[in-house]
Amino acid sequence: MGAYVEANGTRIWAESRGQGPDVLLIAGLSDPAEAWQAQLDGLSDRYRVIAFDNRGSGRTALPDEPVSMATMADDAVELLRGFGVDRAHVAAFSGGSAIAQELALRHPEAVRSLVLMSTWARADAYFTAMTDFWRWLATEAPDERAMLEAFFLWIYTPRAHADGMVRQIIDETLAFPHPQSPEAFRRQLESFTRHDTLDRLPGITAPTLVLAGERDIATPPRFGRIVADAIPGARFEVLEGEAHQPFQESPDAFNARVDAFWREVDRGAPPS
């Protein structure tokens, strides 16, 4: 069961499960903590896994003041402190990976290691055009189902559309009792589009694993390569056949990969 935690001047909904080394999971655009369900279920037998709703997602309200990556990074570190955690392995995807980059830069003492999935460092013309269309889609689609059907073309592989997984995710999203408003979607999206850490990434000191889906068209592997090249000692891996969210589409493989990385960091092994 989750609960609200007072952090950085707001009430953040979070769930903590399991015992062991601490892991913080940071979700992306629109996604509540439940986006990480396969990790909450699959990793909590050996880790203490914390997932939460970012500002403007799920049960965490969106304040009137502007949203920034720095603010949400401060939310994350204050959330950890609310759980009595000084240092954690941090895994994040998409917009959450932008927050995680800021977290590692602003609060390096709180980050044991960093896994960045479907990440980028600075928006290019393609990324900007794509997010401009998403913003239009959120307000002009005839209904929420139509919006999700179009939006998820950028997020999931063709196999997930073919085997019914996307349809199931849409049904679950529409049934979720804490939907995100179009205004919250737009404001979150604007903050993610403004994200720019490219010149500061060399300041990240945590062991870092950057993962990219081979078939990801939202944040193609070239984006992840730029991030990995800029972070000292970071390793970069492309997940064959995967798109933007392999932690949902192929959770067993994803969980095994991050588990191996965290074990390696915890025993102080050199990068392989």
C-alpha positions, -999 to +999 in steps of 0.1 A: +000+000+000+011+035-008+009+067+013+016+104+011+050+117+021+056+154+028+086+164+005+098+197-008+067+215+001+042+191-015+024+158-007+039+131-029+022+097-032+048+069-029+049+032-024+078+013-007+080-024-010+106-051+001+138-051+021+174-048+010+195-022-008+174+009-015+162+016-050+143+047-062+123+044-094+114+076-113+086+074-139+082+095-170+055+118-186+020+111-172+030+079-155+021+072-119+040+047-097+020+019-111+040+021-144+067+003-124+044-025-113+066-052-128+096-039-109+077-034-076+067-071-080+099-085-095+126-068-075+112-063-040+123-098-030+159-085-028+156-047-027+136-020-010+119-005-040+104+030-038+082+043-066+062+075-066+039+099-085+057+129-099+041+163-096+011+164-119+008+126-122-015+102-104-022+112-068+005+140-065-010+174-073+005+199-097+012+231-079+004+265-095+041+275-097+061+264-128+074+228-128+111+222-135+135+193-136+154+208-107+123+210-085+113+174-093+149+163-085+146+180-052+112+163-047+130+129-052+158+135-027+134+148-001+112+118-007+142+095+000+148+114+032+112+110+042+117+072+039+149+075+060+171+067+030+204+085+026+216+069-006+198+048-033+202+031-066+182+053-090+165+039-121+144+061-143+129+062-178+121+089-203+111+121-185+120+104-152+156+100-166+158+138-171+148+142-134+174+115-124+201+134-143+193+165-123+192+144-091+227+130-097+240+165-104+223+184-076+224+157-049+253+133-058+256+121-022+221+106-026+228+085-057+244+051-053+241+044-090+222+055-120+202+036-146+189+059-174+164+042-197+151+060-229+170+091-221+183+123-237+204+153-227+191+181-249+161+184-273+169+185-310+146+196-338+131+161-341+124+158-304+109+193-303+086+186-332+075+154-317+066+169-283+048+198-301+026+173-317+020+155-284+009+188-269-015+193-298-027+157-295-036+161-258-060+190-265-073+182-300-079+144-299-116+136-299-114+116-266-088+102-242-088+067-258-080+082-292-053+103-277-037+073-261-040+051-292-020+078-311+005+086-283+014+050-277+025+046-313+057+063-301+060+043-269+055+006-276+067-020-301+046-033-330+044-066-311+028-049-281+001-034-304-004-068-321-006-090-290-031-068-271-007-054-246-013-018-257-051-023-256-048-036-221-027-007-210-052+018-225-081+001-207-062+002-174-053+039-180-089+048-187-100+030-156-074+045-133-091+066-107-065+094-107-063+105-144-039+132-155-056+164-168-046+178-202-032+209-184-010+187-162+001+167-193+010+200-211+029+215-182+049+183-175+057+180-212+070+216-214+093+210-184+107+178-200+112+196-234+132+223-217+155+197-201+192+204-210+221+188-191+244+182-220+272+205-208+268+194-172+267+156-176+305+152-171+298+163-135+279+130-127+300+108-105+277+079-099+282+046-117+259+049-147+242+024-171+224+040-201+199+017-218+182+024-252+156+005-271+167-005-306+132+004-319+126+035-298+114+063-320+107+088-291+142+087-277+163+068-303+195+051-293+215+081-306+202+102-277+213+076-252+247+074-268+252+111-263+243+109-227+266+079-220+295+095-239+292+126-217+291+108-183+325+096-171+327+058-171+291+053-182+283+022-202+258+022-230+236-007-241+210-011-268+182-035-261+175-054-293+139-054-305+128-031-277+111+004-279+106+031-253+095+011-223+111-024-222+107-025-184+070-031-192+072-051-224+101-074-213+102-070-175+121-102-167+150-092-189+150-056-177+149-066-141+177-091-145+199-065-163+194-038-136+198-063-108+231-074-123+243-038-125+233-030-089+250-061-076+281-052-095+281-017-080+274-029-045+304-053-045+326-026-060+334-045-091+350-025-120+329-019-151+327-049-174 
